[in-house]
Amino acid sequence: MGPITIKVKKLDPRAILPSRGSPFSAGADLHACMDAPVTVAPGETVFIHTGLTAEIPEGYAGFVFARSGLASKSGLAPANKVGVVDSDYRGEYMVALLNHSERPVTVNPGDRVAQLVVMPVAFTQFTEAEELSETQRGAGGFGSTGK
């Protein structure tokens, strides 16, 4: 499968287009677009502007994930764990960063704050049913497949 083109609009001239760290990176980095550094206190959530909006094609969605280095080294990760950007959304992409660490962490203008992965989505229709098919797992929930 070849690349799909995503139209991106800068809402702020300082905004940085999403970029990949390597040619086959699944995610494209989203960068902070702001006037000055912001310090995120332990346990605090701060909304970080990217200065961007995009046109994700119908049949796809954008998923905003943590950057593994930022999360593991600094404790900053999206507060909602994974942000979902629908194909019909045209507002600014913002990242709600939560500081999971025990120390304040500063985010500077231009810092990479999250990564955007664009994936196909299945559009489903839900219908009520009296019965569902049986499976070996059945109703086994959290941890039920572990040994």
Buried (B, 14 or more C-beta within 10 A) or exposed (E): EEEEEBEBEBBBEBBBBBEEEEEEEEBBBBBBBBEEEBEBEEEEEBEBBBBBBBBBEEEBBBBBBBBEEBBEEBBBBBBEEEBEBEBEBEEBBBBBBBBBBEEEBEBEBEBBBBBBBBEEBEEEEEEEEEEEEEEEEEEEEEEEEEE
